[in-house]
């Protein structure tokens, strides 16, 4: 069929890959969990959608349910039959989230819910890459920024560039205190945000 709907839970704990190829959309209505935690030699989840056309125009990856993956290069996506294959660095911890600051043009995916209780977090500035939430959420994020210079944005991401993509992510119990240009997810957004909530 044109679309792939995952309507039953899928679990595996081996170094094998699950690959889904759809002419249209891929939609996860039930959770998918890969729990293999030994040496990972390949991407564990490969998602190819919009393959009916070169660019995949209009095709979407949607996640009413969540996908759980171990940390590492364990997710690959491709939109359109001629689109680039994108490998994602999967993160599963608060420290890995903060470390994005050293690679702000990279491709990242959230492989599990991340709890930020007690974490002193510095907002990510001028993000230009891709951030795929996989239906997971970041909880208990607290940011306080009292800089008042009229130009500073504050949020999980201070600001994003036109090439940034943030998809399928939730923020739960977030508190951001600042003077102006304040957002839970992004302070100032020039990129694309889809299927995300605060």
Secondary structure per residue as TSV (DSSP state, phi and psi in degrees):
chain	resnum	aa	ss	phi	psi
A	1	X	-	360.0	170.3
A	2	X	-	-68.1	-38.1
A	3	X	S	-112.5	153.3
A	4	X	E	-111.7	123.1
A	5	X	E	-113.5	121.0
A	6	X	E	-93.6	100.4
A	7	X	-	-106.7	1.4
A	8	X	S	-133.1	150.5
A	9	X	-	-62.7	142.8
A	10	X	E	-126.7	129.1
A	11	X	E	-137.0	140.4
A	12	X	E	-152.7	154.9
A	13	X	-	-135.3	37.6
A	14	X	S	-127.6	169.0
A	15	X	S	-84.4	49.4
A	16	X	-	-111.6	156.8
A	17	X	-	-103.3	145.8
A	18	X	E	-106.0	120.4
A	19	X	E	-117.6	128.3
A	20	X	E	-119.9	126.5
A	21	X	E	-124.0	119.5
A	22	X	-	-125.9	139.1
A	23	X	S	-64.4	-32.8
A	24	X	S	-115.0	-117.4
A	25	X	-	-93.3	159.6
A	26	X	E	-119.1	127.5
A	27	X	E	-130.8	124.4
A	28	X	E	-97.3	103.8
A	29	X	S	-96.8	-8.0
A	30	X	S	-134.7	154.1
A	31	X	-	-68.6	148.5
A	32	X	E	-123.6	129.9
A	33	X	E	-134.6	121.8
A	34	X	E	-109.0	119.4
A	35	X	-	-116.6	21.2
A	36	X	-	-74.0	119.8
A	37	X	-	-121.4	13.9
A	38	X	S	-87.6	-159.1
A	39	X	-	-67.4	121.5
A	40	X	-	-98.2	124.1
A	41	X	-	-107.6	0.0
A	42	X	S	-159.6	166.2
A	43	X	-	-62.6	135.8
A	44	X	S	-89.8	-20.3
A	45	X	E	-137.2	121.1
A	46	X	E	-118.7	120.8
A	47	X	E	-120.3	112.9
A	48	X	E	-117.3	114.1
A	49	X	E	-132.5	163.7
A	50	X	-	66.4	29.3
A	51	X	T	-78.4	-2.8
A	52	X	T	-73.2	-18.4
A	53	X	S	-135.6	165.5
A	54	X	S	-63.1	-40.4
A	55	X	S	-99.7	-14.0
A	56	X	-	68.3	26.3
A	57	X	T	-53.3	128.2
A	58	X	T	88.2	-13.7
A	59	X	-	-76.4	147.5
A	60	X	-	-136.1	150.1
A	61	X	E	-105.3	116.3
A	62	X	E	-123.1	146.4
A	63	X	-	-135.3	75.3
A	64	X	S	-60.0	-29.0
A	65	X	S	-107.8	174.1
A	66	X	-	-106.6	159.4
A	67	X	E	-116.3	128.9
A	68	X	E	-110.4	124.5
A	69	X	-	-133.6	149.9
A	70	X	-	-72.4	159.4
A	71	X	S	-65.6	149.6
A	72	X	E	126.1	-170.1
A	73	X	E	-84.9	73.3
A	74	X	E	-114.8	9.4
A	75	X	E	-135.0	135.8
A	76	X	E	-130.3	138.8
A	77	X	E	-131.2	149.6
A	78	X	E	-145.4	123.7
A	79	X	E	-106.5	118.7
A	80	X	S	86.8	148.2
A	81	X	T	-66.8	-25.1
A	82	X	T	-108.1	8.5
A	83	X	S	-74.0	162.8
A	84	X	-	-73.4	143.5
A	85	X	E	-85.2	121.6
A	86	X	E	-108.3	124.1
A	87	X	E	-96.0	133.1
A	88	X	E	-108.8	138.0
A	89	X	E	-81.7	112.9
A	90	X	E	-84.6	130.2
A	91	X	E	-115.0	147.3
A	92	X	-	-137.8	10.0
A	93	X	S	-141.4	162.0
A	94	X	H	-63.2	-39.4
A	95	X	H	-65.7	-38.1
A	96	X	H	-67.3	-35.8
A	97	X	H	-62.2	-45.6
A	98	X	H	-64.7	-34.3
A	99	X	G	-68.5	-10.3
A	100	X	G	-59.0	-23.6
A	101	X	G	-58.6	-20.1
A	102	X	G	-94.2	2.6
A	103	X	-	-152.2	66.2
A	104	X	T	-75.7	-4.8
A	105	X	T	-107.5	10.3
A	106	X	S	-82.6	179.3
A	107	X	E	-114.3	121.8
A	108	X	E	-129.5	150.4
A	109	X	E	-135.9	145.8
A	110	X	E	-92.5	112.2
A	111	X	-	-90.5	-2.1
A	112	X	S	-166.4	161.7
A	113	X	-	-62.0	138.3
A	114	X	E	-117.1	125.7
A	115	X	E	-99.6	122.9
A	116	X	-	-101.3	16.7
A	117	X	T	-57.2	127.6
A	118	X	T	76.2	5.2
A	119	X	-	-94.7	127.1
A	120	X	-	-86.7	105.4
A	121	X	-	-106.7	132.6
A	122	X	-	-97.7	121.6
A	123	X	-	-55.0	148.4
A	124	X	B	-85.0	127.4
A	125	X	-	-107.9	135.3
A	126	X	S	54.0	51.6
A	127	X	B	-73.1	131.8
A	128	X	-	-126.1	5.2
A	129	X	S	-98.3	-150.1
A	130	X	E	-119.5	138.9
A	131	X	E	-131.7	106.0
A	132	X	E	-103.3	116.7
A	133	X	-	-78.9	-19.5
A	134	X	T	56.1	28.7
A	135	X	T	79.0	3.5
A	136	X	-	-89.6	172.5
A	137	X	E	-132.4	158.1
A	138	X	E	-108.6	122.9
A	139	X	E	-114.8	150.8
A	140	X	S	62.5	34.9
A	141	X	-	-77.6	127.8
A	142	X	E	-126.2	125.5
A	143	X	E	-132.2	129.8
A	144	X	E	-124.9	122.0
A	145	X	E	-138.7	112.4
A	146	X	-	-102.3	17.0
A	147	X	-	-68.5	128.7
A	148	X	-	-125.4	75.5
A	149	X	S	-117.1	6.0
A	150	X	S	78.3	-3.1
A	151	X	-	-127.2	-9.7
A	152	X	-	-86.7	124.6
A	153	X	-	-97.9	153.0
A	154	X	B	-138.7	134.4
A	155	X	S	174.7	-175.0
A	156	X	S	-50.9	-47.8
A	157	X	E	-105.9	122.7
A	158	X	E	-57.4	-48.7
A	159	X	E	-157.6	157.4
A	160	X	E	-125.8	152.3
A	161	X	-	-91.5	177.8
A	162	X	T	-66.6	-19.4
A	163	X	T	-91.2	-4.2
A	164	X	-	-74.4	143.6
A	165	X	E	-132.8	128.5
A	166	X	E	-128.2	118.7
A	167	X	E	-133.4	147.1
A	168	X	S	57.1	43.8
A	169	X	-	-125.4	141.7
A	170	X	E	-118.4	145.4
A	171	X	E	-116.6	126.3
A	172	X	E	-120.5	133.8
A	173	X	S	53.6	54.2
A	174	X	-	-99.2	142.8
A	175	X	E	-133.3	116.1
A	176	X	E	-123.9	120.2
A	177	X	E	-116.9	122.1
A	178	X	E	-159.6	178.5
A	179	X	S	-83.0	-52.7
A	180	X	S	-152.8	172.7
A	181	X	S	52.5	57.7
A	182	X	B	-109.5	134.3
A	183	X	-	-148.3	151.3
A	184	X	S	-67.1	-49.5
A	185	X	S	-85.9	-52.9
A	186	X	E	-138.3	135.4
A	187	X	E	-73.0	-52.4
A	188	X	E	-132.5	118.0
A	189	X	E	-111.4	125.8
A	190	X	-	-114.9	-2.0
A	191	X	S	-97.3	-153.2
A	192	X	E	-117.0	125.9
A	193	X	E	-118.1	130.1
A	194	X	E	-141.3	140.0
A	195	X	S	53.3	45.4
A	196	X	-	-129.4	154.4
A	197	X	B	-145.1	158.5
A	198	X	-	-127.1	360.0
